[in-house]
Amino acid sequence: MKKTFLLLLAMASFVTLQAQWTDNAAQNTFLANCSADAGELYTSIDPNSGDIYLQWNCFHSNGWSPTLQRIDYLGNPQWGDDGIHIGGHTFSSMSEGLAMVAVRDGVVSCFANYDGFTYAVKINADGTFAWGEQGIQLFGGLGFSRTELVADNDGGFWALGSDYTSSYLQHVEADGTQGPTITVSDNTGYKICYGQLTLGYDGIVFFTYERIGNGFYTDKEIYLAGYAKDGTMVAPPVRLMASQTFQVTYIHRVVSDGNGGGYAYIWHPGIQDAFNTYVFHFDHNGFSTISDDNGSAVHSPDPANFYYDAYATVDPVSHDLIIAYLQTDSYSQSQSRIFVNRIKPNGDKVWGDGILVADYYGSTYSDLLVDAFEDGNGFSIVFNTGDGYYSSIEAKGFDKNGGEIWDNVISSYSVPRAMCQNSSGFYENQNVVTWVNSNTGGVFGQNFGTMGELGEIGPTPPPVPCCYEPNNFDGTYYYDVETGEYGAWLTWEAPATGAPDYYKLYVTDPSGCTTTVEVAGDKLEYFDVTTVLGTARYQLTAVSGGNESGFATTSTTGEDYILISITGIGEHNLGEMTSVLRIFTTTGQCLKHNNVNKLSNGVYILQGLTQDGQPVSQKVVVNR
């Protein structure tokens, strides 16, 4: 949702009065006390306020345990110099894989304690514990290692746990109400481990996981499945990566594509004995969009060099993956370079074998962080540079075509650092990088803007709109019996200022392709005819005098988009459908099961796959 102009003015005034971020790269900003052995530092940003939550782990009387801090947009710590330590549990002397995520009204920390149970502790923005310092136990007592979190759009979150053999998922509402525990396991002796979460549309979570064998060098596959909050599987398992044999500690990462799907990527030496990074993509229906199940390699096979330690972000406009990675020679691993590539959802590499970000000058590069600008016009890359122990921090900015536009030092003093696993990402033109000084202790940070500037970066108030958005945007699935056409029937009300010159409809079809349609200004409805099956996404603006409004919101949810299930009626016979994925009523409602034998009398539309994996749809009449 858009922020109000008054809120931005208030924030601008606050910048003038209490800004703390320094513009001196030799100083940086103190954020919290911690010991020199602290590590596992993560950030998560509140998308409504721009406040940044930090979590780090270090030794306390209760073991290797987490502490959290809240930083406002201006760099001011909100929870004292020491932050808030979670002391209500006993922890191991080693990491069990802790996670943290900002939610609508605070932050959630998730971890496994010494007794092997997984807990979630929620801290409100004012520093109080929402569910007590003990928090709530997750997964019904299952899972004792490696947690992951992703926030939903309603103030709740999805949690993921593991016991090294199976994985467990659960949704938790904003008030702590827990959904059912979802167990993902394999009965053939393989382990289901190292999962990652991304949020799809309508609160659905996509779970990518590794199906692995036993041993230090083992065979691995990457799979994807989707689940609803009530525990229903809405996207059956799909294999993203074919089996490869490599070291078990090389695990995949995942990032949302901003379009209901996501990208997964992993580095390994399993193909042609060349250490490379491979990218996979899935759409908002949970289907893989890259035909090669070995993935799209960021660089051509090159046994003489390694391409690894990748970190990625997604362009918010094109939804392409922007991925940075290290190159080092395979013989001595003494050289170090940084490259970046842009990869499309179908796996095409826009920049061939990548663009050189930093050449080898005798230094070692590490800890890559990549973030796209909010308007899609570029991105930044942050990295450590030094001798492998003492290092400074540098950032470079690039336009959307990969051209360098600035180069700035973020932290010039050379110290050993435990770098944050991620950056805050850009919010109102500002990005924040944090780290622990491994010499003296303490959490420090530095902000920078889209032009590389440090220090005070005020949010830019939006202009007063010249054109107002339409109202009460709504839509439904529609099938025309006479013509056999099907698609989405969309309706809306004119803006408060009257009919515009025309309306602009943004249509993202189930394959992930986005197009725009111009609708006459005196029209208040539109039938979008399509032949692509699945969930389509629609957004609507108004255009007057060359000025475009914001997106129209719905009358029911207040969201600025509509999702419609396009079920259709195909020409295929049911006998050609080898698996049924989803069952719809003729009004477009998706049932919670895909068992044809459980259907009561009526007319239904089945959506499934042919033997060669192609999606098909078939109308059936049940009359028992």
N, C-alpha and C positions, 0 to 999 in steps of 0.2 A: 504494500500500500504506500501511496505517496505521503511524504511528510508535509506538514503545513508550513506556510511561509512564516507565520509567527514563531514557530519552533526554531526555524533556521535563524531568524533574527535574534532570538534569545541566545542561541548557541554562538552566534557571531559576537555578541556582547561579552559572553563568558570568555571567549578567546582573548579579548582585549584585557580582561581583568586578571585571569588566572592561568594563562598559558605557561606550561613548564617545558615543553620540548625545546631542546637547544638547537641552534643552528651551527654549533661548533662540533665537528666530527671528532675532536680530541677530547671531548668531555663526555657526551652521551648522558642519558637520563637514568637516575636511580629509580627503581621500581619496587624493590622489596629486599629484605634481608634473607640470606640463605647461606648454608655452608658451602665450602669450595667443592665438595663432592656431589653437589646437586646435579640432577640430570633429568631426562625425559620431560623436557619443557615443551608445552603445547599452548597455543592461543586459540581463542574462539571469539568471534565478534558478535555483539548484539545488533542485528540489522535495523532495529528501531532507533537506537540511541547512538550507535557508534562506539559504545563502551567495549573495552577489550578485557576478556577474562584470561588469566594465566594460570597454569597449573604446572608445578614441578615436584620432583620427589627427592628426598634426602633422608638421612638417618635421623630418627628421633627415638625417644624412649620406647615407642611402640613399633619400631622397625622402619623399614624403607617405605615411607608413607607420604601422602600427597599434602601439599599446601597450595592454597589458591589466593589470587589477588585480582582485584577489579581496578582497571585503569580507565579514566574517562577519555574522551576524544582529545583533550588537551595534554594528556600525559600525566595527570595527577592521580597517585594511588588513593583509593577510596577505603581500603580496609587496613589502614595503619602501615607501619614499616615492615611488619612481620607477616602480613596477610592472615588468612584463616587456615589453621592446621586442622586436618581431620584426625582427631585423637580418640574417637570412640571405638576403634578397632585395633586389633593387633595384626601387624603385617610381617611378612617374611623378611629375611635379610637380603633377598634378591627380588628383582622385579617380576611381578605376575602379569604385567601388561595392563597399565591403567589408562583410562580414557576420560575425556571431558568434552562437554559441548554447551554452548550458550542456548538457553531456551527463552521463551517470551518474557518471563518475569524473573530470570536469574540464571543460574548455571548448575549443571549436573555433573558430578564426578562419579565414575563407575570403576570398581576394582574387585579383585578377589582378595579376601583376607587370609590370615595364617591358617584358619580352620578349613579353608577350601570352599567357602561360600562366596557368592558374588552379590555385591550390594551396590545400590545407587543412593547417593547423598545429594540432596538439592539445597543450594544456598540461595536465598533471595537476594535481590540487588542491594538491600540494606544490611546484608551480612548475617541475617538470622537463618537458622536451619528450618526449612519448610517441613521436613518429616522427622525432625530430631537429628542429633548428630550420628545416631546409628543408621539412619536412612531406612531403606526397604530392601529386603532380600529378593533377589531376582531368580527366575528360572526354577522356582520350586525346590531350591537347594542343589540343582545341577550346575555343572560348569565350575571350574576352579582356576581358570587361567585365561589370559588374553581377552580383554574386553574391547568392544568398539561401540560407538554411539553415533546417532544422527538425529537431529531435531526435526520434528514435523512442523506443519504450518499452524497448528492449533495450540501450541504451548507444551505439547508432550514430546516424546522421543521414542525411538527404537533402540533396543540394546541387544548386543550380541556377546555370547560367551562361548567357551570351549573347554573341553577336558582332554585335549590332545587326540581324541578319537572321534567324537561327535561335536556338533555345534548346536547352539541353542539361541533362539530369537524370541523377543518379547516386546510388545508395545506397552508403554506406560503413559497414561493421560497426565495432564498438567497438575491434577490434584493427587497424583500418586496411584490412581486406580490401575491395576495391572491386567493386561490381556492374557490370553492363554500362552503357555510355553510351547514353542514350535521346535521340535527336535529334527535335525537333519543328520542322518547317519547313513552308513553303507554296510550291507550285510555280507559283503564279499571279501572282507579283510582289509579294505582300504580305509584310510583316515579322512575325515572331513575337517579340514583345519584352515587357519589363516584367512578367515573370512573378512570381507569388507562390506560396508553398507552404503547405498545411495537411495535418496528419496525419489520416488516416481510421482505420478499424479494421484490425486484423491487419497493421499496418505499411504499409498502402497510403498513397500520397501523392496528394493532389489538387493539380493544377497549373492555376491560372488564369492566362490570358495574354491579351495584346491583339494582335489581328490588325489591322495598321495599314497604310495606304498611304504615299506619299511626300510630303514637304513639311512645312512648319512647321504649317500648318493642313491637317488630313487626316481621312479617314474612319477610324473605329475601331469594332471590335467586341470584346467580351470573351467568351472561350471557357473551357471547363473540360474537363479529361481526368484520368483516374485511372490510376496505374501501381503494379504490384507490384515487390518488391525485385529480382526476376529480370529486370526490364525489360518484362514482359508488360503490355499495356494492358488494364486490367480495367474501365474506364469510358470508353467512346468519347467523342469530343469533343461537347460540348453547348454551344450558344450561350446565354450568360446575358444579354448586352446587344446589342440591335440596333444597326445601324450608325448612328453620329452623326458629324458633322463638327465638330471643335474643335481647339484647340491641342494639339500632340503632347506637351507637357510635363505636361499634366494626366493623371496615371496613377492606376490603381486601387490600393486596399489590400484586404487580406483578413484575416479573423480566424476562428479555429475556433469552431463553435457548441457545442463540448463534447458533441456527440451524433453524432460521426463525419462531419459535414458542415461547412459554413461560410458566412459572409457576405462578399460583396465589395461595395465601395462606391467611388464616384468622383464628382467634381464637374466640371461642364462647362456651357457655355451653349448647347448644341446644340438644346434643345427650347424652343420659343416665345421664343427670345432671352432666356431667363431663366436666370441663373447659379444652379444648384441642385445639391444632392447627391442621388445616386440609389443605392438599395440593392438588392442581389440576394442570393438564398439558394439553396444546393444541399444536398441531403440526403446521407446516408451511402452511397447508391447512385450518386451523381453526377448526379442529376436536378435540374433547376431547379424550385423550388416556388412561384415568383412568376409568375403567368400573364402579366403585362405585361412584355414583353422590353425595355421602356424602364426597368424597375425601379420601385421605390417611392420617390417623392420625399419628402425629409424635410419639405418645406414646399410649400404650394400655389404654383403658378406666380405669380411676383411680379417683373415686370421692374424695379420700382423698387428692389429690394434683391438683394444677392448672399447666397447661403447656401453656404458653402464651408469649406475647411481643417478638415474633419471628422476626428474620432478616435473609435474605438469600442471597446467591450468587450462581453462576453456574460454575461447573467445565468446563473449555474451551475445554477439550479433550473428556471426557465421556458425557458431557452435562447433568450430574446428578445435582440435586439441593442439595446444602449444606446449611442446615438450623440450626441456633442456637436459643435457646429459654430458658426462665426462668422456673424454677420449684419453687413453694412455696406451703406450706400446706394450705388446704382449710379452716381449722378450725380457725386459728389465723392469717394466712398469715405473720408469723414472721420469717419463715425460707426462705433461698434463695440459689438456686443452678443454675448452667448453664449446659445445655446439648447441644449436636450437633448430627444431624442425616444426613444421605445421602439417598436421595430418587430418584429413577429412573423414567423416563417418564411414565412407566406403573403403578407407584404408589408403587412398591416394596421398602421396607425399608432395606437398606444394613446393617445398624447397629442396627437392632432390635428396642429396646426402647431407643436407643441413647447412646452416649458416654459422660461420666461425664467430663466437662471442668473445673469447679470450684465448690468445695464442700462448705458446710455451715460452716463458722467459726465465726459466729456472725455478719458478715458484710452483707450489702445489695448490690446486683448487679443490674445494670441498663444499658440502652443505648448500647445494643449489636450492634456491627458492624462486618460483616463477608466478607472477600474478598479472592477469589481464586488466587493462584499464576499463572503467565502468562503461564507457561509451563504445568500446570495441575498436578504438583507433590505435591501440598499441598495447605494450606489455612491458614489464620490468623483470630483470633477472638479478638476484642477489647471490653473492657467493663469498666464501672465505678465501683469502689468498695469503700464503706464507710458506713456512718451511715444513709444514706438516704438524707442527705443535703450536708455535706462536703464529698468530695470524691477525690480519686486519680484515675489514668487511667492505666490499665494494658493491655498487649497484649500477646497472646500465639500463637505459630506457630505449625501446625500439618502437618504430611505427608498425602498423598492421602488415606492411610488406616486408618486415624484417630489417629495415634500415635503422642504424643506430642514431638516436637523437640526443642522447646525453650520457655522460659517464661521471659518476660522483663517488667519493669515498664516504661511507656511512659511519664507520668507526675506524679512525686512523691509528689509534694506539695498539701496538701488537701485544696480545696476551693470549694464553690458552683459553679456549671458549667451549662451553657446552651449548651449541647453537640450538635454538628452538626448532622443533620438527616441522613447523610451518610458520608462515607470516600471517598477519591479520587479513590480508587482502585489501584492496582499495575500497574505501568508504568516504564519500564526499571528497574525493581527490587525494586522500591520504592513506598510506600504507605504513605498517609498524613491524619492525624486526626486533626480536628480543633474544637474550642469551644470558648464561651464567658465566661470570669471571671465575675460571677454574684455578686461579692463583689465590685470590683473596675472598671469594664468595660474593654473593649479591647478584640479584637479577637486574640487568640493565637493558635499555632499549633505545631505539632511534626511529623517528618517523621520517618519511620522505614523500614528496608529491609526484604527480605524473610528469613534471618537468625536472625532477631530480632535486628540487629544493628541500632544505631541511628547516626545522623550527616551526614557527607559526604558519599553519596552513588552514585558513578559514574556509568553512563550507560556502559554496557559491549559491546564494538564494536563487530560486528559479524565477524566470520572468513572469510577469502577470500574463495569464493566457489571453491570446487574441481570439482563440476559438475554443469553445467548451465541448466536452465530450458528450456523446449520446447517453441516454439513460435506460435503465432496466433492460439490459441486453439479455436475451434468453434464446433457447434453441432446443430442438429435439430431433431424434432420428425420424426420417420420413421415407416411406416406400410408396411410389406411384403405381398402383395396380394396372392402370391402363397402358402406361408407357414402359413399365418394368424398370424405371429409373429409381435410384435410391441415393440417399445422402442426408444432409442436415437442413432442417427448416429453421431459419434464424429470424428473430424479430427484435425490435428495439423502439425506443421513443426518441424524438428529436431533441437536440440540445436545448437548454433553457433559452438561448438566444434565437431559436428558430432554425429553419432548414439551412444546412450548409451548402456549399457548392457541390460537394459529393461526400460519400462515405468511403473509407478505405477499410476493407476486410482482410485481415491477415489469416491465412489458412495454412496450418501445418498438418499435412495428411499423415496417415498411420505409418508411412515409410520414413517420416522425418523431413520430407521436402516442404519448404515454406514458400508460398506464393501470395500475391496480393491481388485483390479484386476491387475495382471501383464500382460503387453502386450510386445511382443518381440521388441527388439530395432530396428529392421529393418522395423517395421510397423508404419504407420502414420495415421491409421484410426481404428475404433473399433465400432461394433454394439452391444450395451448393450440391450439385450432382457430382458423384464420384464413383469410381469402380474399385477403389482401394479399401480393403477391409481392415477393421481395427478401430482404434480410438483416434479421433481427429481433434485438433485444438483450434479454437477460433478466438480472435481478438478484433475489436472494432474501434475505429477513430472517426472523427469528422474533420473535414478540410474546408477552410474558408479563406479566401484571399491569399492562398499560398501557405497559410499557417495550419499546422496539424494539431489536433487536440490530443489529450491523454487518452488512454484506453477507457472504454465504457466498462462499467461494473454491472454485475448481475443483481437482480432484485432479491435473490434468495441468499447467496453466500457472500456477496460483496467482493468477490474476486474479480480481477480484470481479464478473465478468460473463461471460455466454456469448453468443456470436454464432452464429446458426443461419440457413443459407440456406433460405428458404421458396420452393421451386420450384413446387409445385402442378401440377395438370393442368387446364388451362382448357378451355372449350367451343369455343374458336376453332379454325378450320381453319388449317393451315399456309399456305394460299394467302392468308390475310388478314394474315400476318406479312410485312411488307416488309423488315425488317432483323433479323438474328439478333445479339443482344448477347452472350449467354452460353449455354453448353451444360453441362448437369449429367447425371451418372449418376443412376440411381434411388436411390442411397444418399446423394445430396446433394452429391457431390464436383463442384466446378466445374473443367472442363477449361481448359487454357491457351490454347485457340484457339476461334474461333467459326465454323469452316469445316465445314459439314455434309458436304461431299464427302470430308473426311479421316477420317470416323468409321468405325471398324471395326464388325463385326456386334454388335448388342446393342440395348438399350432406353435411350433418352435423353429428356431433357426440355429443350426449347429455350425460352429466354426472349428475347423481342424486342419490337419495336414495330410497331404498325399504321401505316397511312399517315397517320393523324391524330395519331401520336405517343403512342398509348396503350399501356402495357405489357401484353403477353399471354404466355401460356405454352402449349406444346403438346408432348404425348408423341408420340415417333416411334419406329418399329422399323426398324432397319437390318438388312437381310438380302440381302447382295450375292451 
